[in-house]
């Protein structure tokens, strides 16, 4: 699709390009969902195989009657998702203009094209926001550092999900697995071999609803939050050590234990449970929900020689899509 090239109201010195391009990728949470917002650590995995590309260009006039920005998503996401994303995008675009010193009210067209399914806990909204932020920077000829990019994505994330932890905003731009702890981020050392297999249940989840459900449960049961966060912290710390020391079996067991923690908090669903059971029966070392829960995806850790069988069994159990993320491809020498 060719974008309009009018830049009425923008000084000539700022019209450096007719189209700006930005990209980002999906993510999955290995351990730490929900507990991370209460101060527990979390392990997050970039999924470079799943990408999103944003194109931003000039428009002669607003295309949707809602201000100075027109937003189009390729494919067929639901109207509710497009509306929610549009609201966050408008906030992000306004914040971008303020931070980057963009004057006037130029009309913009933004087109988003990607393979990250919506509402599956794979960071689609954060990846879209990051891609758009870099597309706007490219269009306006601005340099966008990682700190500013993170803050812009968080602007949209907080609007979409309420109190966003920041895990998605960081991981959709990362090249290697990350550890989040006490507001700090560091790359994770990998000593394991194996494949992570992400399976889409076909059922959209809702981070906002899951967060609220968990909060209500904490309020009803004195001490529940402390127990949840304590157990989540223990499992994540043990998984981090196993990942670094090459103990894939221990890593897998901690993943499965974390799934039990989320299931006990009523965040799992029947489709997710079928996928987790199928992955474990097919020889996975561990399997769990990934993301907010109440639908979405699960993630399994499989030995390379079992990956084909695990994938086959996941599809038989109802997975609508699967993706392989090899640990070897994410290896690094971070301390």
Secondary structure, DSSP 8 states (H G I E B T S, - for coil): -------TTS-GGG---SEEEEEEEEEEEEE-TTGGGGT--EEEEEEEEEEEEEEEEE-SS-SSSSSSEEEEESS---HHHHHHHHHHHHHHHHHHHHHHT--S---EEEEEEE---TTSSS-HHHHHHHHHHHHHHHHHT----HHHHHHHHHHHHHHHHSS--SHHHHHTT-SS-EEEETTEEEE-------EEEEEE-S----HHHHHHHHHHHHHHSTTHHHHHHHHHHHHHHHHHHHHHHT-HHHHHHHHHHHHHHHHHTT---HHHHHHHHHHHHTT-SEEEEESS-SSSEEEEEE-GGGHHHHHHHHHHTT-SEEEEEETGGG-----
